[in-house]
Amino acid sequence: MDLSAFLYLGVTFGLFIIFAIIVVRTYSKKRKDTMERPKHRMLDDD
């Protein structure tokens, strides 16, 4: 494998790590209340 193949794999792996971090942060129990608060506030207004 040459340098471009390693670079491609590195970028792909890096993007996967970033995606995994976003998913973990979005679906963590600690942040769920913070993220759901605007939705419940909007539903209470109706």
Helices and strands as residue ranges (DSSP letters): H 3-26, H 29-45
